[in-house]
Amino acid sequence: MKRSLLGFVLLISLFNFSFAQAPKAAPAANGPAVAQPAAGKQAAYEVPIVTKTLANGLEVIVLQDSTVPLVTVELAVRNGSFTEPPELNGLSHLFEHMFFKPNEAILLAQCENASRTFADRCGDVMRLKSQIGDVSYLRNLGNMGITYNGSTREEVVNYYYTTTSRYFPTALRVINDSVRFPQFSKSDLEDEKKVVIGEIDRNEANPFYYLNKELNDRLFYKYPTRKNPLGTRETVSSATPEMMRLIQSRYYVPNNSALIVTGDVKADEVFDQVDKVMGSWERRPTDPFKEFPLVEHPPLPKSQGVIMTQPIENVFVEIGWHGPSIGKDDKSTYAADVFSYIVTQPDSKLQRDIVDTGLASAVGVGYYTQRNVGPISVVMVTTPDKVKAATKAVYDEINQWASPNYFSDEELEASKATLQSRDLFEREETSEYTHTLGFWWSSTGIDYYRGYQKNLNATTRADINRYITTYILGKPHVGLAMMSDDAKTASKLTEDDLIGK
């Protein structure tokens, strides 16, 4: 699933990296916890989104919710680390930062105000006036009370603005002018390089960053940069405006983008306004993923065990496999979500055998939905004196996953019902749900998401068994343990233990 490789909050931030700029306004307070529904079948429902594809290929997705007079406008682009060879690694993330820097529309406004400071730069931008149009909307920016941000993941980069409904046209224009008329000035680029390198520094100061990176580097050993949105100091520091233009020309085109609008709006009015503002955005002659196809991550030739040392108190164990890819085995992606939710519930057999017995303080299972090979993970938190026994117990559990009685029919139906309820709850905060829509659109396509609940509810025990036997049981995998130097000596854990031998 999108938001969590795990079923427990403790480890969510470790394995679902999404590199974003600091929020520009304080986030809303979290809502109450979701009540767990009773077991039993529920009728499938559909998210009431309305879509339209403009003539230039831009997909417009609208989810109306007039509960409060707010609107969120998001541009989602199929970009991210899955498009990045080593020489471009991290530049999707850097591009995200540059999106919010001054664009040509701002320079045009300054030129129209006859600012002498910008007079020597006005020639080129004045020639863009017919394309940019009236820039008087910029006067509204200070009155919008707007929240805006962006984030970069493996398979999507998104940019969003949340404001009151009356300012929807302004937010739309801001996004339009930012994506179509960026400046990419050298001084702005140098400033944002420092910010992004600062993010790299902060991540590398966290011991758990290395666990996630090690797993991805080993699972996707031939093309590790395609799973690393953060990038490296070397690639970020050597980026040039020309490289930003290269990314723009390949991926920042209408036929590789979606505009998602949620909140207090009407779909027909949104479609009309978006067409007027962004309908002239020139499409790319070819699909970028046909010209620059995704890499094929080769399967693991054999299982690997690795013990990593970091100055931490507990022991973290993670086991990873190659999972299903959207477009190649969609059915298994639904089964993966349902099964992951079954085994992360407090009363599941996995939790009773591993956590309730005291072998570990937490254990979780997850699948991360991706078009270009989604990873499957089992993660456990334990102590040095118990890690050897706990790791063996986890592999014993895994070997039982396809057995007929590992979970009950009631657990299966309850998992489906809870996943549906969770989606309904998340929709209560449409500003956040906008990002969920952007993620699914980019990695799976909106048609996959339209049928998600229906296909989830249709998942059977046989589907889950097929998923487990196809991707997990007996398949090459990576087993990692992270602990202190002293714990490594005391635990007597071996690399063979970590791969279940």
ZIKA-V927872 format. One record per residue. N is the residue number from 0. RES is the residue in one letter. D_FIRST is the distance of its C-alpha to the first C-alpha in whole Angstrom. Layout:
n;res;d_first
N;RES;D_FIRST
N;RES;D_FIRST
This chain:
n;res;d_first
0;M;0
1;K;4
2;R;6
3;S;6
4;L;7
5;L;9
6;G;11
7;F;14
8;V;14
9;L;17
10;L;15
11;I;12
12;S;14
13;L;15
14;F;12
15;N;10
16;F;14
17;S;14
18;F;18
19;A;20
20;Q;23
21;A;24
22;P;24
23;K;27
24;A;28
25;A;27
26;P;23
27;A;24
28;A;24
29;N;21
30;G;21
31;P;22
32;A;19
33;V;18
34;A;20
35;Q;19
36;P;20
37;A;22
38;A;21
39;G;22
40;K;21
41;Q;20
42;A;21
43;A;18
44;Y;18
45;E;17
46;V;17
47;P;20
48;I;20
49;V;23
50;T;23
51;K;25
52;T;26
53;L;29
54;A;32
55;N;31
56;G;27
57;L;25
58;E;23
59;V;23
60;I;21
61;V;22
62;L;21
63;Q;24
64;D;24
65;S;28
66;T;27
67;V;28
68;P;30
69;L;27
70;V;26
71;T;23
72;V;23
73;E;21
74;L;21
75;A;18
76;V;19
77;R;18
78;N;19
79;G;18
80;S;18
81;F;17
82;T;21
83;E;23
84;P;25
85;P;27
86;E;29
87;L;27
88;N;24
89;G;23
90;L;25
91;S;22
92;H;22
93;L;26
94;F;26
95;E;24
96;H;26
97;M;29
98;F;28
99;F;29
100;K;32
101;P;35
102;N;35
103;E;38
104;A;38
105;I;39
106;L;42
107;L;43
108;A;44
109;Q;45
110;C;48
111;E;49
112;N;50
113;A;52
114;S;51
115;R;53
116;T;50
117;F;48
118;A;51
119;D;51
120;R;48
121;C;48
122;G;49
123;D;46
124;V;44
125;M;47
126;R;46
127;L;43
128;K;44
129;S;44
130;Q;40
131;I;39
132;G;41
133;D;42
134;V;41
135;S;42
136;Y;39
137;L;38
138;R;41
139;N;38
140;L;36
141;G;38
142;N;38
143;M;34
144;G;33
145;I;30
146;T;26
147;Y;25
148;N;23
149;G;20
150;S;18
151;T;17
152;R;14
153;E;14
154;E;13
155;V;15
156;V;17
157;N;18
158;Y;21
159;Y;22
160;Y;25
161;T;25
162;T;28
163;T;31
164;S;31
165;R;34
166;Y;33
167;F;30
168;P;33
169;T;33
170;A;30
171;L;29
172;R;32
173;V;31
174;I;28
175;N;30
176;D;33
177;S;30
178;V;29
179;R;32
180;F;35
181;P;33
182;Q;36
183;F;35
184;S;38
185;K;39
186;S;39
187;D;36
188;L;34
189;E;36
190;D;35
191;E;31
192;K;31
193;K;33
194;V;30
195;V;27
196;I;29
197;G;29
198;E;25
199;I;26
200;D;28
201;R;26
202;N;23
203;E;26
204;A;27
205;N;24
206;P;25
207;F;21
208;Y;21
209;Y;22
210;L;20
211;N;17
212;K;19
213;E;21
214;L;18
215;N;17
216;D;21
217;R;21
218;L;18
219;F;19
220;Y;23
221;K;24
222;Y;22
223;P;21
224;T;22
225;R;19
226;K;16
227;N;18
228;P;18
229;L;21
230;G;23
231;T;27
232;R;30
233;E;32
234;T;30
235;V;29
236;S;33
237;S;34
238;A;33
239;T;35
240;P;35
241;E;36
242;M;32
243;M;31
244;R;33
245;L;31
246;I;28
247;Q;29
248;S;30
249;R;28
250;Y;25
251;Y;26
252;V;27
253;P;26
254;N;25
255;N;22
256;S;21
257;A;20
258;L;22
259;I;20
260;V;22
261;T;21
262;G;24
263;D;28
264;V;28
265;K;29
266;A;28
267;D;31
268;E;32
269;V;29
270;F;29
271;D;33
272;Q;33
273;V;30
274;D;32
275;K;35
276;V;34
277;M;31
278;G;33
279;S;35
280;W;33
281;E;33
282;R;31
283;R;31
284;P;33
285;T;30
286;D;26
287;P;26
288;F;23
289;K;26
290;E;29
291;F;26
292;P;24
293;L;21
294;V;22
295;E;21
296;H;20
297;P;22
298;P;21
299;L;23
300;P;26
301;K;26
302;S;25
303;Q;25
304;G;26
305;V;26
306;I;28
307;M;27
308;T;30
309;Q;29
310;P;31
311;I;29
312;E;30
313;N;27
314;V;26
315;F;22
316;V;21
317;E;18
318;I;17
319;G;15
320;W;15
321;H;15
322;G;12
323;P;12
324;S;12
325;I;12
326;G;15
327;K;16
328;D;15
329;D;12
330;K;13
331;S;12
332;T;8
333;Y;9
334;A;11
335;A;8
336;D;6
337;V;10
338;F;11
339;S;9
340;Y;10
341;I;13
342;V;14
343;T;13
344;Q;16
345;P;19
346;D;21
347;S;19
348;K;21
349;L;20
350;Q;20
351;R;24
352;D;25
353;I;23
354;V;23
355;D;26
356;T;28
357;G;28
358;L;27
359;A;24
360;S;23
361;A;20
362;V;17
363;G;13
364;V;11
365;G;8
366;Y;6
367;Y;5
368;T;5
369;Q;9
370;R;12
371;N;14
372;V;13
373;G;9
374;P;10
375;I;10
376;S;12
377;V;14
378;V;16
379;M;19
380;V;21
381;T;25
382;T;29
383;P;31
384;D;33
385;K;30
386;V;28
387;K;30
388;A;30
389;A;26
390;T;25
391;K;27
392;A;26
393;V;22
394;Y;23
395;D;25
396;E;22
397;I;20
398;N;23
399;Q;23
400;W;19
401;A;21
402;S;24
403;P;25
404;N;25
405;Y;22
406;F;20
407;S;22
408;D;22
409;E;22
410;E;19
411;L;17
412;E;18
413;A;17
414;S;13
415;K;13
416;A;15
417;T;14
418;L;10
419;Q;13
420;S;15
421;R;12
422;D;11
423;L;15
424;F;16
425;E;14
426;R;16
427;E;19
428;E;19
429;T;19
430;S;19
431;E;16
432;Y;14
433;T;16
434;H;14
435;T;10
436;L;13
437;G;14
438;F;10
439;W;10
440;W;13
441;S;14
442;S;11
443;T;11
444;G;14
445;I;15
446;D;16
447;Y;13
448;Y;12
449;R;15
450;G;15
451;Y;11
452;Q;13
453;K;15
454;N;14
455;L;12
456;N;15
457;A;17
458;T;15
459;T;18
460;R;19
461;A;20
462;D;17
463;I;15
464;N;18
465;R;18
466;Y;15
467;I;16
468;T;19
469;T;18
470;Y;16
471;I;17
472;L;20
473;G;23
474;K;21
475;P;22
476;H;20
477;V;20
478;G;21
479;L;22
480;A;24
481;M;25
482;M;28
483;S;31
484;D;34
485;D;36
486;A;33
487;K;33
488;T;37
489;A;37
490;S;33
491;K;35
492;L;31
493;T;31
494;E;29
495;D;30
496;D;28
497;L;25
498;I;25
499;G;26
500;K;30
